Amino acid sequence: NPPRARGLKEASEELEYLKMSDEERRQYERFIEKRRYDATMYESTYVKGWNEGEQKSKQETAKSLKKFGIAVEIISESTGLTAEEIEKL
């Protein structure tokens, strides 16, 4: 493939957009908006799940350390959980 000029792809996409009829543009805009919405929903769900998993992991680690008699202050420092959270485990 020969080298392409910078911005050529974007210019081509813009030209295709400009060739569309008003109805095609509306449909395209709805499609793009739905893709953005889906991406946002996926990302927020993923981040929420990740955070919940990370919290669960910290709690499991704290439980294990607590069973071995490790001081709450050390567990807190190691996991980032508060002393109150650790005491509840």
Secondary structure by P-SEA (a helix, b strand, c coil): ccccccaaaaaaaaaaaaaccaaaaaaaaaaaaaaaaaaaaaaaaaaaaaaaaaaaaaaaaaaaaaaacccaaaaaaaccccaaaaaac
